Amino acid sequence: LYTIKFELMATRTSPILLVLMGSFNPPTMAHLRTLEMAKSYLEQLSVRVIGGVMTPVHDAYGKKTLIPYHHRKEMVKLAVRDVEWITCSEWEGSQPGWTPTVQVLEAIQEQAREKYGEPDLVARVTCGADLLESFSVPGLWQDADLEKILGNHGVIVARRPGSDPDKFVYKYVLTLPCADFSTL
């Protein structure tokens, strides 16, 4: 696992909400394990993890093999029904169309701040290395969105077979003006 967060030390006093975004087509044990590993590691650092959220992407995302949102949402709810600290967010799927990641993250953060009464809560992206590597795909991400994600929220990255987050972080992420990198 990695954490990428601008001013990481400053956020250690703020409670963290782990946010796992994806198609969940279907949700897998690896998705749940990613959240569990991130929570465990942050708690070892004395970071208070207030919860975890899985948010299925909107149908308008455009992935050809995507089954309808309402089915993926129900599968996520079933996957987390016995996990007290992880929930399924319906915010993204209830929007009129696909919504950029940073907007989803900010909306979930605001909902969680209200729900938990924690005005300093930080929603942190939790993902596989494939999402991290997509940050360097030309035209896929807006620079301003990456700066908000990395600078205001942070990213926790789980290694995946076939990906090399070490190489990617040192080649690309550290060149972003908003990024600070720490190994988890």
C-alpha positions as CSV (number, residue, x, y, z in Angstrom):
1,L,0.0,0.0,0.0
2,Y,1.0,3.6,-0.6
3,T,-0.4,6.8,0.5
4,I,-0.1,9.9,-1.6
5,K,-1.1,13.0,0.3
6,F,-0.1,16.6,0.3
7,E,0.7,17.5,3.9
8,L,0.0,14.0,5.1
9,M,1.2,14.7,8.6
10,A,-1.4,17.6,9.0
11,T,-4.3,15.2,8.2
12,R,-3.4,12.6,10.8
13,T,-5.6,14.5,13.4
14,S,-8.5,14.5,11.0
15,P,-10.7,11.4,10.8
16,I,-10.4,9.6,7.4
17,L,-13.2,8.1,5.3
18,L,-11.8,5.6,2.9
19,V,-13.6,5.9,-0.5
20,L,-13.3,3.0,-3.0
21,M,-14.8,4.0,-6.4
22,G,-15.3,1.6,-9.3
23,S,-17.6,-0.3,-11.6
24,F,-18.0,-3.1,-9.1
25,N,-19.0,-5.3,-12.0
26,P,-19.1,-7.3,-9.8
27,P,-17.7,-6.3,-6.4
28,T,-15.1,-8.8,-5.2
29,M,-13.3,-9.9,-2.1
30,A,-10.3,-7.9,-3.4
31,H,-12.3,-4.7,-3.2
32,L,-13.2,-5.4,0.4
33,R,-9.6,-6.5,1.2
34,T,-8.2,-3.2,-0.3
35,L,-10.4,-1.2,2.2
36,E,-9.4,-3.6,5.1
37,M,-5.7,-3.3,4.4
38,A,-5.9,0.5,4.1
39,K,-7.8,0.8,7.4
40,S,-5.5,-1.5,9.2
41,Y,-2.4,0.3,8.0
42,L,-3.7,3.8,8.8
43,E,-4.8,2.7,12.3
44,Q,-1.2,1.4,12.9
45,L,-0.2,5.0,12.2
46,S,-2.8,6.2,14.8
47,V,-4.9,7.7,12.1
48,R,-8.6,7.4,13.0
49,V,-10.6,5.8,10.2
50,I,-14.2,6.6,10.6
51,G,-15.5,4.4,7.9
52,G,-15.3,3.1,4.4
53,V,-17.5,3.7,1.3
54,M,-17.8,1.8,-1.9
55,T,-19.4,3.9,-4.7
56,P,-20.4,2.2,-8.0
57,V,-19.9,4.3,-11.1
58,H,-22.8,5.8,-13.0
59,D,-24.2,3.9,-16.0
60,A,-23.1,6.8,-18.2
61,Y,-19.5,6.0,-17.5
62,G,-19.4,4.3,-20.8
63,K,-17.8,0.9,-20.1
64,K,-19.2,-1.5,-22.6
65,T,-19.5,-4.5,-20.3
66,L,-21.1,-2.5,-17.4
67,I,-24.2,-4.1,-16.1
68,P,-27.0,-1.6,-14.9
69,Y,-26.2,0.5,-11.9
70,H,-29.1,-0.7,-9.8
71,H,-27.7,-4.3,-10.0
72,R,-24.2,-3.2,-9.2
73,K,-25.5,-1.1,-6.3
74,E,-27.4,-4.1,-4.9
75,M,-24.3,-6.3,-5.2
76,V,-22.2,-3.8,-3.3
77,K,-24.9,-3.6,-0.6
78,L,-24.9,-7.4,-0.3
79,A,-21.0,-7.5,-0.2
80,V,-20.9,-5.0,2.7
81,R,-24.0,-6.0,4.6
82,D,-22.0,-7.8,7.3
83,V,-19.2,-5.2,7.5
84,E,-20.1,-2.6,10.0
85,W,-17.7,0.1,8.9
86,I,-18.2,-0.1,5.1
87,T,-21.3,1.3,3.3
88,C,-22.5,1.7,-0.3
89,S,-22.9,5.3,-1.5
90,E,-25.7,5.9,-3.9
91,W,-24.8,9.5,-4.6
92,E,-22.8,8.9,-7.8
93,G,-25.5,6.6,-9.3
94,S,-28.3,9.0,-8.5
95,Q,-26.8,11.8,-10.6
96,P,-28.2,12.6,-14.0
97,G,-25.0,11.5,-15.7
98,W,-21.4,10.5,-15.2
99,T,-19.7,12.8,-12.6
100,P,-15.9,13.5,-12.4
101,T,-14.2,11.6,-9.6
102,V,-13.3,14.7,-7.7
103,Q,-16.9,15.8,-7.5
104,V,-18.0,12.4,-6.3
105,L,-15.3,12.5,-3.6
106,E,-16.2,16.0,-2.5
107,A,-19.9,15.1,-2.3
108,I,-19.3,11.9,-0.3
109,Q,-17.0,13.9,2.0
110,E,-19.6,16.5,2.7
111,Q,-22.3,13.8,3.4
112,A,-19.9,12.1,5.8
113,R,-19.0,15.3,7.6
114,E,-22.7,15.8,8.3
115,K,-23.5,12.2,9.1
116,Y,-20.6,11.8,11.6
117,G,-20.6,15.4,12.9
118,E,-16.9,15.6,11.9
119,P,-16.2,18.9,10.1
120,D,-12.6,18.1,9.5
121,L,-13.2,14.6,8.1
122,V,-11.1,13.8,5.0
123,A,-12.4,11.5,2.2
124,R,-9.4,9.6,0.9
125,V,-9.4,7.7,-2.4
126,T,-8.6,4.1,-1.9
127,C,-7.7,2.2,-5.1
128,G,-5.7,-0.3,-7.0
129,A,-2.5,0.7,-8.8
130,D,-4.3,0.7,-12.1
131,L,-6.2,3.8,-11.1
132,L,-3.1,5.5,-10.0
133,E,-1.4,4.7,-13.3
134,S,-4.4,6.2,-15.1
135,F,-3.4,9.6,-13.7
136,S,-0.7,9.8,-16.4
137,V,-3.0,9.0,-19.4
138,P,-3.1,12.2,-21.5
139,G,-6.5,13.9,-21.5
140,L,-8.1,11.4,-19.0
141,W,-7.8,13.5,-15.9
142,Q,-8.0,17.3,-15.6
143,D,-4.9,18.7,-13.8
144,A,-7.1,20.7,-11.5
145,D,-9.0,17.6,-10.5
146,L,-5.7,15.7,-9.8
147,E,-4.5,18.6,-7.7
148,K,-7.7,18.5,-5.6
149,I,-7.6,14.7,-5.3
150,L,-3.9,14.6,-4.3
151,G,-3.8,17.9,-2.5
152,N,-7.0,17.9,-0.5
153,H,-7.9,14.2,-0.1
154,G,-5.0,11.9,-0.8
155,V,-4.8,8.5,-2.4
156,I,-4.1,5.1,-0.8
157,V,-2.9,2.6,-3.4
158,A,-3.0,-1.2,-3.2
159,R,-0.5,-3.0,-5.4
160,R,-1.9,-5.2,-8.1
161,P,-0.2,-7.9,-10.2
162,G,1.3,-6.4,-13.4
163,S,1.5,-2.9,-12.1
164,D,4.6,-1.1,-10.8
165,P,3.4,1.7,-8.5
166,D,7.0,2.4,-7.4
167,K,8.1,3.3,-10.9
168,F,5.0,5.2,-11.6
169,V,5.2,7.3,-8.4
170,Y,8.8,8.3,-8.9
171,K,8.3,9.0,-12.6
172,Y,5.0,10.8,-12.5
173,V,3.3,11.5,-9.2
174,L,6.2,13.2,-7.6
175,T,6.4,15.7,-10.4
176,L,3.0,17.1,-9.6
177,P,3.2,20.3,-7.6
178,C,0.6,19.1,-5.0
179,A,1.9,15.7,-4.3
180,D,3.9,14.4,-1.4
181,F,4.6,10.7,-1.3
182,S,4.9,8.3,1.7
183,T,5.2,4.5,1.7
184,L,2.5,2.6,3.6
